[in-house]
Amino acid sequence: MSEIIRITDLAQPELSELQQSILAFCETLQVNLDASDILEEAKAQVSLDDFGPQDFRERLDLLCDEWGSDTDLNNLGRMNLRNKLLLFARNRLLIQDLLNRHPEIHDVQIRAPIIVAGLPRSGTTHLLNLMAADSRLRALPLWESYEPVPMPGEELLGNGTDPRYQRCADAWDMMQQTVPMLAAMHPMNPDHIHEELELMGPDFASYNFEWLSQCPRWRDHYYASDQTPHYEYMKTVLKILTWQDGDDGCSTRWVLKCPQHLEQLTVLHKVFPDATIAVTHRDPVSVIQSAATMIAYGQRMSRNKIHLKNIIDYWSDRVLHLLEACARDRGKLPEEQSIDVPFHVFMADDISMVRQIYARAGLPLTEHAAAQLQRYLDNHPRGKHGRVVYKLQEDFGVDPEALRKRFDFYFQQFPVKAETNN
């Protein structure tokens, strides 16, 4: 039986001795969120200096300025954000260097991928990881999404482990010690199949930055910008990964997912015109309370004060924007290349829904593939890390039924089932 988890200290976190000691140590450090310093450090780490097209600099400057002026960020939060930007800058140098040396990578084909689009916390992660268990499909594990190109001259560890994998494993171990409940909400172990929007990071693009820390100015810049170039950049990194596998794309079929796609369906189809797109649907109230709880819990190690009202208001609006775009653009996808995936139907029979998606994608669910999917389900029972109980009214002061009314248009257009919320 899964452990029931109830987080009751979202607004006033009760920190362990380890958490307190980490925060105290970080307060003794100097953390500089300066774009030029970050880029110079990235160049020194890999002994490269070609970042490619310079349009990214405006986006990096915006992030550094907005996060640098956030007085509620503590030093650990600031350091984690700086390290993320540094990683993206370093990855950008490695990606550009590889493309300079091997321009044939641009000729690699990304053939008929299966792409999941849906609200965060709507079953997209489970659906992606389930299909990724099918050995005929190529997926993106977390460790590879963080560092898609190896560091120059870095060899395998003595036990044969890729050092990129080990770095990701070490980070996961630390995360489980500092924010242990996150494992129940969103596992981040190295083998976990991750979102391809991570591959937009080196282009300093995507809504992922909104999940890392509050940044309304960044969100507005994202809203106002055509995301096509960033999807093309992400596709190029997928080509790199395919090429590094020793394939020109003829033998590889990717399975991908990202909630951001909900508000970029026309861009997604333009960049991946032969993709099969599976759109998941779940009660937005369940999504919002889950996402808001996860973000609020994670902020205990990054912010001096946690503003629950700001979190619930921001993500209620954010989910509304995602769903309004989905309602506007869902019908623009070719019927033969798209399918709706109601959360309650998928959860009732996982493999049956995968069979339907495969049928739309022209991929038969063979006995061998079905056995692989079933093995994944057997090894990853729901609630394996515990089941979090959410209390929207109690924790955030929001009436679930009043919030749900904002999404009447969504319930009317799509096969969504209202869930019981507290």
Sequence and secondary structure as in RCSB ss.txt:
>XXXX:A:sequence
MSEIIRITDLAQPELSELQQSILAFCETLQVNLDASDILEEAKAQVSLDDFGPQDFRERLDLLCDEWGSDTDLNN
LGRMNLRNKLLLFARNRLLIQDLLNRHPEIHDVQIRAPIIVAGLPRSGTTHLLNLMAADSRLRALPLWESYEPVP
MPGEELLGNGTDPRYQRCADAWDMMQQTVPMLAAMHPMNPDHIHEELELMGPDFASYNFEWLSQCPRWRDHYYAS
DQTPHYEYMKTVLKILTWQDGDDGCSTRWVLKCPQHLEQLTVLHKVFPDATIAVTHRDPVSVIQSAATMIAYGQR
MSRNKIHLKNIIDYWSDRVLHLLEACARDRGKLPEEQSIDVPFHVFMADDISMVRQIYARAGLPLTEHAAAQLQR
YLDNHPRGKHGRVVYKLQEDFGVDPEALRKRFDFYFQQFPVKAETNN
>XXXX:A:secstr
   EE    SSS    HHHHHHHHHHTTS     HHHHHHHHHHHHT     STTHHHHHHHHHHHHHT TTB H
HHHHHHHHHHHHHHHHHHHHHHHHHH GGGGG    S EEEE  TTSSHHHHHHHHHTSTTSB  BHHHHH SS 
 TT    TTS  HHHHHHHHHHHHHHHHSTTHHHHS   TTSB  GGGGGGGGT STHHHHHS  HHHHHHHHTS
  HHHHHHHHHHHHHHHHHTT  SSS  BEEE GGGGG HHHHHHHSTT EEEEEE  HHHHHHHHHHHHHHHGG
GTBSS  HHHHHHHHHHHHHHHHHHHHHHGGGS GGGEEEEEHHHHHH HHHHHHHHHHHHT    HHHHHHHHH
HHHHS TTTT EE   HHHHH   HHHHHGGGHHHHHHS        
